[in-house]
Amino acid sequence: MEIYVSQLEGRVPITQLRLEGDFSEQEAIVKVATDIIDAGTEYILIDLTSVPFISSTGLRAIYSIYEKLESQLQDDSQEIHKGIAKGDYKSPHLKLLNPSKNSLKALSIGGFDMFLEIFDDADKAKNSF
């Protein structure tokens, strides 16, 4: 899997991680995400347009990035968990773009669509931050 990092201009500065290839590893993307979060990034869009497959390891990587962002940027994780349970919380810091049909199914089965917004339009994704 290849990882490309770029900046998007929106209402807030957004870092886009564009992935290419099967998303079946965790270490490389979590390291890239940790480095950019530690450098001050608060908003990440993961572009899955060129990812035909997400394994359970890829799902764990997405969740690790979500946790890293939320732990650094949110005060009340208890309120977040309540919001997820009620279905009225979506992360304002991490969003996904253009997962394949199979990837979308994996994300849904894993419950990621309960707390992450998933877009099929790049402009809508960018404007959602």
DSSP file (Angstrom, degrees, kcal/mol; ACC not computed):
  #  RESIDUE AA STRUCTURE BP1 BP2  ACC     N-H-->O    O-->H-N    N-H-->O    O-->H-N    TCO  KAPPA ALPHA  PHI   PSI    X-CA   Y-CA   Z-CA
    1    1 A M              0   0    0      0, 0.0     2,-0.3     0, 0.0    20,-0.2   0.000 360.0 360.0 360.0 135.9    0.0    0.0    0.0
    2    2 A E  E     -A   20   0A   0     18,-2.6    18,-2.1     2,-0.0     2,-0.5  -0.819 360.0-154.7-103.0 146.0    1.2    3.5   -0.9
    3    3 A I  E     -A   19   0A   0     -2,-0.3     2,-0.5    16,-0.2    16,-0.2  -0.985   8.0-171.8-124.2 125.8    0.4    6.5    1.2
    4    4 A Y  E     -A   18   0A   0     14,-2.5    14,-3.0    -2,-0.5     2,-0.5  -0.974   8.6-155.6-119.4 129.4    0.3   10.1   -0.2
    5    5 A V  E     +A   17   0A   0     -2,-0.5     2,-0.3    12,-0.2    12,-0.2  -0.884  22.7 157.2-107.6 130.7   -0.1   13.1    2.1
    6    6 A S  E     -A   16   0A   0     10,-2.1    10,-3.2    -2,-0.5     2,-0.4  -0.951  35.3-117.2-145.2 166.3   -1.5   16.4    0.9
    7    7 A Q  E     -A   15   0A   0     -2,-0.3     2,-0.4     8,-0.2     8,-0.2  -0.875  21.0-161.3-108.3 138.1   -3.2   19.5    2.2
    8    8 A L  E     -A   14   0A   0      6,-3.0     6,-2.1    -2,-0.4     2,-0.6  -0.930  15.1-134.0-115.0 142.1   -6.7   20.6    1.3
    9    9 A E  E     +A   13   0A   0     -2,-0.4     2,-0.2     4,-0.2   117,-0.0  -0.861  47.3 128.9 -97.4 123.8   -8.0   24.1    1.9
   10   10 A G  S    S-     0   0    0      2,-0.7   117,-0.1    -2,-0.6   116,-0.0  -0.590  81.3 -55.5-142.4-153.9  -11.4   24.3    3.4
   11   11 A R  S    S+     0   0    0    115,-0.3   116,-0.1    -2,-0.2    -2,-0.0   0.815 132.9  21.7 -64.0 -28.1  -12.9   26.1    6.3
   12   12 A V  S    S-     0   0    0     -4,-0.0    -2,-0.7    30,-0.0     2,-0.4  -0.913 104.3 -88.5-130.5 159.1  -10.1   24.4    8.3
   13   13 A P  E     -A    9   0A   0      0, 0.0     2,-0.4     0, 0.0    30,-0.4  -0.570  47.6-164.4 -71.3 129.0   -6.8   23.0    7.2
   14   14 A I  E     -A    8   0A   0     -6,-2.1    -6,-3.0    -2,-0.4     2,-0.6  -0.940  13.0-148.7-118.2 133.3   -7.4   19.3    6.2
   15   15 A T  E     -Ab   7  44A   0     28,-2.9    30,-2.3    -2,-0.4     2,-0.5  -0.904  16.1-153.9-100.0 125.2   -4.7   16.7    5.7
   16   16 A Q  E     -Ab   6  45A   0    -10,-3.2   -10,-2.1    -2,-0.6     2,-0.7  -0.856   7.3-162.3-100.8 129.4   -5.6   14.1    3.1
   17   17 A L  E     -Ab   5  46A   0     28,-2.7    30,-2.4    -2,-0.5     2,-0.6  -0.933  11.7-165.6-107.1 107.1   -4.1   10.6    3.3
   18   18 A R  E     -Ab   4  47A   0    -14,-3.0   -14,-2.5    -2,-0.7     2,-0.3  -0.844   7.0-160.7 -97.4 121.8   -4.6    9.1   -0.1
   19   19 A L  E     -A    3   0A   0     28,-2.3    31,-0.8    -2,-0.6     2,-0.4  -0.766   8.5-166.8-105.0 146.2   -4.0    5.3   -0.1
   20   20 A E  E     +Ab   2  50A   0    -18,-2.1   -18,-2.6    -2,-0.3    31,-0.2  -0.995  53.6  15.3-133.4 129.1   -3.3    3.1   -3.1
   21   21 A G  S    S-     0   0    0     29,-2.8    32,-0.2    -2,-0.4     2,-0.1  -0.384 106.1 -24.2 104.1 176.5   -3.5   -0.7   -3.0
   22   22 A D        -     0   0    0     29,-0.1     2,-1.4    -2,-0.1    32,-0.2  -0.381  56.9-135.3 -62.9 135.8   -5.0   -3.2   -0.5
   23   23 A F  B     +e   54   0B   0     30,-3.2    32,-2.6     1,-0.2    35,-0.5  -0.701  60.6 127.5 -94.6  83.3   -5.3   -1.7    2.9
   24   24 A S        +     0   0    0     -2,-1.4     2,-0.3    30,-0.2    -1,-0.2   0.087  51.4  70.0-130.3  22.1   -4.0   -4.7    4.8
   25   25 A E        -     0   0    0      1,-0.1     4,-0.1    -3,-0.1    36,-0.1  -0.959  48.2-172.1-137.7 158.6   -1.3   -3.2    7.0
   26   26 A Q     >  +     0   0    0     -2,-0.3     4,-2.2     3,-0.1     5,-0.3   0.752  68.5  70.5-117.6 -40.6   -1.3   -0.9   10.0
   27   27 A E  H  > S+     0   0    0      1,-0.2     4,-2.2     2,-0.2     5,-0.2   0.876  97.7  47.6 -57.7 -48.6    2.1    0.3   11.0
   28   28 A A  H  > S+     0   0    0      1,-0.2     4,-2.3     2,-0.2    -1,-0.2   0.931 115.9  41.5 -64.2 -47.9    3.0    2.6    8.1
   29   29 A I  H  > S+     0   0    0      1,-0.2     4,-2.8     2,-0.2     5,-0.2   0.881 114.0  52.2 -71.0 -35.5   -0.3    4.6    8.0
   30   30 A V  H  X S+     0   0    0     -4,-2.2     4,-2.7     2,-0.2    -1,-0.2   0.894 110.5  49.5 -66.3 -36.9   -0.5    4.8   11.8
   31   31 A K  H  X S+     0   0    0     -4,-2.2     4,-2.6    -5,-0.3    -2,-0.2   0.943 112.3  46.7 -65.2 -46.8    3.0    6.2   11.9
   32   32 A V  H  X S+     0   0    0     -4,-2.3     4,-2.2     1,-0.2     5,-0.2   0.942 115.6  46.2 -58.9 -47.7    2.3    8.8    9.2
   33   33 A A  H  X S+     0   0    0     -4,-2.8     4,-2.6     1,-0.2     5,-0.2   0.913 112.1  50.4 -63.6 -43.2   -1.0    9.8   11.0
   34   34 A T  H  X S+     0   0    0     -4,-2.7     4,-2.8    -5,-0.2    -1,-0.2   0.919 110.2  50.8 -60.8 -43.8    0.7    9.9   14.4
   35   35 A D  H  X S+     0   0    0     -4,-2.6     4,-1.3     1,-0.2    -1,-0.2   0.920 113.6  43.3 -61.3 -44.4    3.5   12.1   13.0
   36   36 A I  H  <>S+     0   0    0     -4,-2.2     5,-2.7     2,-0.2    -1,-0.2   0.862 114.6  49.7 -73.5 -32.9    1.1   14.6   11.4
   37   37 A I  H ><5S+     0   0    0     -4,-2.6     3,-1.7     3,-0.2    -2,-0.2   0.930 110.2  50.5 -67.0 -44.3   -1.2   14.7   14.4
   38   38 A D  H 3<5S+     0   0    0     -4,-2.8    -1,-0.2     1,-0.3    -2,-0.2   0.794 106.8  56.6 -62.2 -27.3    1.8   15.3   16.7
   39   39 A A  T 3<5S-     0   0    0     -4,-1.3    -1,-0.3    -5,-0.2    -2,-0.2   0.459 133.9 -86.8 -84.3  -1.1    2.8   18.1   14.3
   40   40 A G  T < 5S+     0   0    0     -3,-1.7    -3,-0.2     1,-0.3     2,-0.2   0.414  73.9 149.8 116.8  -2.5   -0.6   19.8   14.9
   41   41 A T      < +     0   0    0     -5,-2.7    -1,-0.3     1,-0.2     3,-0.1  -0.445  11.8 170.6 -65.0 132.4   -3.0   18.2   12.3
   42   42 A E        +     0   0    0    -29,-0.4     2,-0.4     1,-0.2    -1,-0.2   0.555  61.5  52.7-115.1 -16.7   -6.6   18.2   13.7
   43   43 A Y        +     0   0    0    -30,-0.4   -28,-2.9     2,-0.0     2,-0.4  -0.980  60.9 179.9-131.9 123.1   -8.5   17.1   10.6
   44   44 A I  E     -bc  15  94A   0     49,-3.3    51,-2.0    -2,-0.4     2,-0.5  -0.979  11.9-167.2-127.4 132.7   -7.8   14.1    8.4
   45   45 A L  E     -bc  16  95A   0    -30,-2.3   -28,-2.7    -2,-0.4     2,-0.7  -0.981  12.8-153.6-113.9 119.6   -9.6   12.8    5.3
   46   46 A I  E     -bc  17  96A   0     49,-2.7    51,-2.6    -2,-0.5     2,-0.7  -0.855   8.8-152.2 -96.1 114.9   -8.6    9.3    4.3
   47   47 A D  E     +bc  18  97A   0    -30,-2.4   -28,-2.3    -2,-0.7     3,-0.3  -0.785  19.7 174.4 -91.3 113.6   -9.1    8.9    0.6
   48   48 A L  E >   +     0   0A   0     49,-3.2     3,-2.0    -2,-0.7    52,-0.3   0.144  40.4 118.9-103.9  16.6   -9.8    5.2   -0.2
   49   49 A T  E 3  S+     0   0A   0      1,-0.3    -1,-0.2    48,-0.2   -29,-0.1   0.851  82.6  38.8 -52.8 -39.7  -10.6    5.7   -3.9
   50   50 A S  E 3  S+b   20   0A   0    -31,-0.8   -29,-2.8    -3,-0.3    -1,-0.3  -0.036  92.9 101.5-104.8  30.3   -7.7    3.4   -5.0
   51   51 A V    <   +     0   0    0     -3,-2.0    49,-0.7    47,-0.3    52,-0.2  -0.921  42.3 178.7-115.5 104.9   -8.2    0.8   -2.2
   52   52 A P        +     0   0    0      0, 0.0     2,-0.3     0, 0.0    50,-0.2   0.739  69.5  26.6 -77.0 -20.1  -10.0   -2.3   -3.5
   53   53 A F        -     0   0    0    -32,-0.2   -30,-3.2    49,-0.1     2,-0.5  -0.999  56.1-163.2-148.7 136.5   -9.8   -4.1   -0.2
   54   54 A I  B     -e   23   0B   0     -2,-0.3   -30,-0.2   -32,-0.2     2,-0.1  -0.987  17.5-159.9-119.6 122.2   -9.7   -3.3    3.6
   55   55 A S     >  -     0   0    0    -32,-2.6     4,-2.1    -2,-0.5     5,-0.1  -0.319  39.1 -96.2 -87.2 176.9   -8.6   -6.1    5.9
   56   56 A S  H  > S+     0   0    0      1,-0.2     4,-2.2     2,-0.2     5,-0.1   0.828 128.4  57.0 -62.7 -30.4   -9.3   -6.3    9.6
   57   57 A T  H  > S+     0   0    0      2,-0.2     4,-1.9     1,-0.2    -1,-0.2   0.893 105.3  50.1 -66.6 -39.5   -5.8   -4.9   10.1
   58   58 A G  H  > S+     0   0    0    -35,-0.5     4,-2.2     2,-0.2    -2,-0.2   0.891 109.1  51.8 -64.1 -40.0   -6.8   -1.9    7.9
   59   59 A L  H  X S+     0   0    0     -4,-2.1     4,-2.4     1,-0.2    -2,-0.2   0.911 108.4  51.1 -62.5 -41.9   -9.9   -1.4   10.0
   60   60 A R  H  X S+     0   0    0     -4,-2.2     4,-2.4     1,-0.2    -1,-0.2   0.881 107.8  53.8 -62.1 -36.7   -7.7   -1.4   13.2
   61   61 A A  H  X S+     0   0    0     -4,-1.9     4,-2.1     2,-0.2    -2,-0.2   0.932 108.6  48.2 -63.4 -45.4   -5.5    1.2   11.6
   62   62 A I  H  X S+     0   0    0     -4,-2.2     4,-2.5     1,-0.2    -2,-0.2   0.926 112.7  48.9 -60.2 -44.2   -8.4    3.5   10.9
   63   63 A Y  H  X S+     0   0    0     -4,-2.4     4,-2.8     1,-0.2    -1,-0.2   0.882 108.3  53.9 -65.3 -37.2   -9.6    3.0   14.5
   64   64 A S  H  X S+     0   0    0     -4,-2.4     4,-2.3     2,-0.2    -1,-0.2   0.902 110.0  47.4 -62.2 -40.9   -6.1    3.8   15.8
   65   65 A I  H  X S+     0   0    0     -4,-2.1     4,-2.5     2,-0.2     5,-0.2   0.927 111.5  50.8 -65.8 -44.6   -6.1    7.1   13.9
   66   66 A Y  H  X S+     0   0    0     -4,-2.5     4,-2.7     1,-0.2     5,-0.2   0.938 111.8  47.4 -56.4 -49.0   -9.5    7.9   15.2
   67   67 A E  H  X S+     0   0    0     -4,-2.8     4,-2.8     1,-0.2     5,-0.2   0.898 110.4  52.1 -61.7 -41.6   -8.5    7.2   18.8
   68   68 A K  H  X S+     0   0    0     -4,-2.3     4,-1.6     2,-0.2    -1,-0.2   0.938 113.3  44.1 -61.7 -47.3   -5.3    9.3   18.4
   69   69 A L  H  X S+     0   0    0     -4,-2.5     4,-1.9     1,-0.2     5,-0.2   0.946 116.2  46.1 -61.7 -49.1   -7.2   12.3   17.1
   70   70 A E  H  X S+     0   0    0     -4,-2.7     4,-2.2     1,-0.2    -2,-0.2   0.887 110.8  52.3 -65.0 -39.3  -10.0   12.0   19.7
   71   71 A S  H  < S+     0   0    0     -4,-2.8    -1,-0.2    -5,-0.2    -2,-0.2   0.845 116.3  40.2 -68.2 -31.2   -7.6   11.5   22.6
   72   72 A Q  H  < S+     0   0    0     -4,-1.6    -1,-0.2    -5,-0.2    -2,-0.2   0.755 126.4  31.8 -85.4 -24.6   -5.7   14.6   21.7
   73   73 A L  H  < S+     0   0    0     -4,-1.9     2,-0.3    -5,-0.2    -2,-0.2   0.582 105.9  67.6-114.9 -11.4   -8.6   16.9   20.7
   74   74 A Q     <  -     0   0    0     -4,-2.2     3,-0.2    -5,-0.2     0, 0.0  -0.852  49.9-164.7-115.1 148.9  -11.6   15.9   22.8
   75   75 A D  S    S+     0   0    0     -2,-0.3     2,-0.8     1,-0.2     3,-0.2   0.841  79.5  48.2 -92.9 -40.9  -12.1   16.3   26.5
   76   76 A D     >  +     0   0    0      1,-0.2     4,-1.5     2,-0.1     3,-0.4  -0.738  49.6 167.5-116.0  86.1  -15.1   14.1   27.3
   77   77 A S  H  > S+     0   0    0     -2,-0.8     4,-2.5     1,-0.2     5,-0.2   0.791  79.8  63.6 -67.1 -26.0  -14.8   10.6   25.8
   78   78 A Q  H  > S+     0   0    0      1,-0.2     4,-2.0     2,-0.2    -1,-0.2   0.907 103.3  47.5 -63.6 -41.1  -17.7    9.5   27.9
   79   79 A E  H  > S+     0   0    0     -3,-0.4     4,-2.4     2,-0.2    -1,-0.2   0.876 110.2  53.1 -66.5 -37.3  -20.0   11.9   26.0
   80   80 A I  H  X S+     0   0    0     -4,-1.5     4,-2.6     2,-0.2    -2,-0.2   0.941 108.9  48.9 -62.0 -47.2  -18.6   10.7   22.7
   81   81 A H  H  X S+     0   0    0     -4,-2.5     4,-2.3     1,-0.2    -2,-0.2   0.883 111.2  50.1 -62.1 -38.7  -19.4    7.1   23.6
   82   82 A K  H  X S+     0   0    0     -4,-2.0     4,-2.2     2,-0.2    -1,-0.2   0.916 110.9  50.0 -63.8 -42.3  -22.9    8.0   24.6
   83   83 A G  H  X>S+     0   0    0     -4,-2.4     5,-2.2     2,-0.2     4,-1.2   0.888 110.1  49.7 -63.7 -40.2  -23.4    9.9   21.3
   84   84 A I  H  <5S+     0   0    0     -4,-2.6     3,-0.5     2,-0.2    -1,-0.2   0.934 110.8  50.0 -63.1 -45.3  -22.1    6.9   19.3
   85   85 A A  H  <5S+     0   0    0     -4,-2.3    -2,-0.2     1,-0.2    -1,-0.2   0.872 113.7  45.3 -61.8 -37.7  -24.5    4.6   21.2
   86   86 A K  H  <5S-     0   0    0     -4,-2.2    -1,-0.2    -5,-0.1    -2,-0.2   0.653 112.6-121.4 -80.0 -15.2  -27.4    7.0   20.5
   87   87 A G  T  <5S+     0   0    0     -4,-1.2    -3,-0.2    -3,-0.5    -4,-0.1   0.659  85.5 104.5  85.4  16.7  -26.4    7.4   16.9
   88   88 A D      < +     0   0    0     -5,-2.2     2,-0.4    -6,-0.2    -4,-0.2   0.178  56.6  86.1-117.4  19.6  -25.9   11.1   17.0
   89   89 A Y        +     0   0    0     -6,-0.8     2,-0.4    25,-0.3    -2,-0.1  -0.976  41.9 169.9-121.4 132.0  -22.1   11.5   17.0
   90   90 A K        -     0   0    0     -2,-0.4    26,-0.2    27,-0.0    25,-0.1  -0.996  44.9-101.4-131.6 137.3  -19.8   11.5   14.0
   91   91 A S        -     0   0    0     24,-3.2    26,-0.4    -2,-0.4    -2,-0.0  -0.339  23.1-160.3 -58.9 127.9  -16.2   12.4   14.4
   92   92 A P  S    S+     0   0    0      0, 0.0    -1,-0.2     0, 0.0     3,-0.1   0.539  89.0  50.4 -81.6  -5.3  -15.5   16.0   13.3
   93   93 A H  S    S+     0   0    0      1,-0.2   -49,-3.3   -50,-0.1     2,-0.4   0.693 107.4  43.4-108.1 -23.6  -11.8   15.1   12.9
   94   94 A L  E     +c   44   0A   0    -51,-0.2    23,-0.6   -49,-0.1     2,-0.3  -0.991  60.0 165.4-132.2 128.9  -11.6   12.0   10.8
   95   95 A K  E     -cd  45 117A   0    -51,-2.0   -49,-2.7    -2,-0.4     2,-0.3  -0.949  24.1-134.2-139.0 158.9  -13.7   11.2    7.6
   96   96 A L  E     -cd  46 118A   0     21,-2.4    23,-2.8    -2,-0.3     2,-0.4  -0.882  13.0-155.5-118.6 146.8  -13.4    8.7    4.8
   97   97 A L  E     -cd  47 119A   0    -51,-2.6   -49,-3.2    -2,-0.3    23,-0.2  -0.982  60.5 -16.3-127.3 131.8  -13.8    9.2    1.1
   98   98 A N        -     0   0    0     21,-3.2   -47,-0.3    -2,-0.4    22,-0.1   0.825  64.7-175.3  54.0  51.2  -14.8    6.8   -1.7
   99   99 A P        -     0   0    0      0, 0.0    -1,-0.1     0, 0.0   -50,-0.1  -0.495  31.2-108.7 -70.0 148.8  -14.4    3.3   -0.2
  100  100 A S     >  -     0   0    0    -49,-0.7     4,-3.1   -52,-0.3     5,-0.2  -0.182  34.8 -98.6 -66.0 169.2  -15.1    0.5   -2.7
  101  101 A K  H  > S+     0   0    0      1,-0.2     4,-1.8     2,-0.2     5,-0.1   0.920 126.9  45.0 -57.6 -45.6  -18.2   -1.5   -2.4
  102  102 A N  H  > S+     0   0    0    -50,-0.2     4,-2.1     2,-0.2    -1,-0.2   0.889 113.7  49.6 -67.2 -39.2  -16.4   -4.3   -0.5
  103  103 A S  H  > S+     0   0    0      2,-0.2     4,-2.6     1,-0.2    -2,-0.2   0.901 108.8  52.8 -66.1 -40.2  -14.6   -1.8    1.7
  104  104 A L  H  X S+     0   0    0     -4,-3.1     4,-2.4     1,-0.2    -1,-0.2   0.888 108.0  51.6 -61.7 -39.1  -17.8   -0.1    2.5
  105  105 A K  H  X S+     0   0    0     -4,-1.8     4,-2.9    -5,-0.2     5,-0.2   0.924 110.3  48.2 -63.7 -44.0  -19.3   -3.4    3.6
  106  106 A A  H  X S+     0   0    0     -4,-2.1     4,-2.2     1,-0.2     6,-0.2   0.909 112.1  49.5 -62.6 -42.2  -16.3   -4.1    5.9
  107  107 A L  H  <>S+     0   0    0     -4,-2.6     5,-2.3     2,-0.2     6,-0.7   0.896 113.5  46.6 -63.3 -40.3  -16.6   -0.6    7.4
  108  108 A S  H ><5S+     0   0    0     -4,-2.4     3,-1.3     2,-0.2    -2,-0.2   0.931 111.9  48.6 -68.8 -46.7  -20.3   -1.1    8.0
  109  109 A I  H 3<5S+     0   0    0     -4,-2.9    -2,-0.2     1,-0.3    -1,-0.2   0.885 111.3  52.1 -60.5 -38.2  -20.0   -4.6    9.5
  110  110 A G  T 3<5S-     0   0    0     -4,-2.2    -1,-0.3    -5,-0.2    -2,-0.2   0.538 115.0-118.8 -75.8  -6.6  -17.3   -3.2   11.7
  111  111 A G  T X 5S+     0   0    0     -3,-1.3     3,-1.6    -4,-0.3     4,-0.4   0.580  73.7 132.1  82.0  10.3  -19.6   -0.4   12.9
  112  112 A F  G >>< +     0   0    0     -5,-2.3     4,-1.8     1,-0.3     3,-1.2   0.809  64.7  64.3 -66.2 -28.9  -17.3    2.4   11.5
  113  113 A D  G 34 S+     0   0    0     -6,-0.7    -1,-0.3     1,-0.2     5,-0.1   0.572  90.3  69.6 -71.6  -6.0  -20.3    4.1    9.8
  114  114 A M  G <4 S+     0   0    0     -3,-1.6   -25,-0.3     1,-0.1    -1,-0.2   0.752 118.8  14.3 -78.4 -25.4  -21.7    4.7   13.3
  115  115 A F  T <4 S+     0   0    0     -3,-1.2   -24,-3.2    -4,-0.4     2,-0.4   0.433 118.6  66.1-131.7  -1.7  -19.0    7.2   14.2
  116  116 A L  S  < S-     0   0    0     -4,-1.8     2,-0.4   -26,-0.2   -21,-0.1  -0.975  72.9-129.2-123.4 137.8  -17.3    8.2   11.0
  117  117 A E  E     -d   95   0A   0    -23,-0.6   -21,-2.4    -2,-0.4     2,-0.5  -0.686  22.8-159.1 -80.6 137.3  -18.8   10.1    8.0
  118  118 A I  E     -d   96   0A   0     -2,-0.4     2,-0.3   -23,-0.2   -21,-0.2  -0.981  10.6-169.6-123.0 123.5  -18.2    8.3    4.7
  119  119 A F  E     -d   97   0A   0    -23,-2.8   -21,-3.2    -2,-0.5     3,-0.1  -0.795  28.7-168.2-116.2 152.9  -18.4   10.3    1.5
  120  120 A D  S    S+     0   0    0     -2,-0.3     2,-0.4   -23,-0.2   -23,-0.1   0.251  80.3  68.3-114.8   7.5  -18.5    9.5   -2.2
  121  121 A D     >  -     0   0    0      1,-0.1     4,-2.3     2,-0.0     5,-0.2  -0.986  68.3-152.5-130.8 121.2  -17.9   13.1   -3.2
  122  122 A A  H  > S+     0   0    0     -2,-0.4     4,-2.7     1,-0.2     5,-0.2   0.874  96.4  50.2 -62.1 -40.9  -14.6   14.8   -2.6
  123  123 A D  H  > S+     0   0    0      2,-0.2     4,-2.6     1,-0.2    -1,-0.2   0.914 111.2  48.4 -66.1 -41.9  -16.1   18.4   -2.4
  124  124 A K  H  > S+     0   0    0      2,-0.2     4,-0.9     1,-0.2    -2,-0.2   0.905 112.2  50.1 -63.7 -40.1  -18.8   17.3    0.1
  125  125 A A  H >< S+     0   0    0     -4,-2.3     3,-0.8     2,-0.2     4,-0.4   0.954 112.7  45.9 -61.5 -49.8  -16.1   15.5    2.2
  126  126 A K  H >< S+     0   0    0     -4,-2.7     3,-1.1     1,-0.2  -115,-0.3   0.900 113.3  49.4 -60.1 -42.5  -13.9   18.6    2.2
  127  127 A N  H 3< S+     0   0    0     -4,-2.6    -1,-0.2     1,-0.2    -2,-0.2   0.602  97.1  71.5 -75.1 -11.0  -16.8   21.0    3.0
  128  128 A S  T <<        0   0    0     -4,-0.9    -1,-0.2    -3,-0.8    -2,-0.2   0.653 360.0 360.0 -79.9 -14.4  -18.0   18.7    5.9
  129  129 A F    <         0   0    0     -3,-1.1    -1,-0.2    -4,-0.4    -2,-0.1   0.486 360.0 360.0 -79.6 360.0  -15.0   19.7    8.1
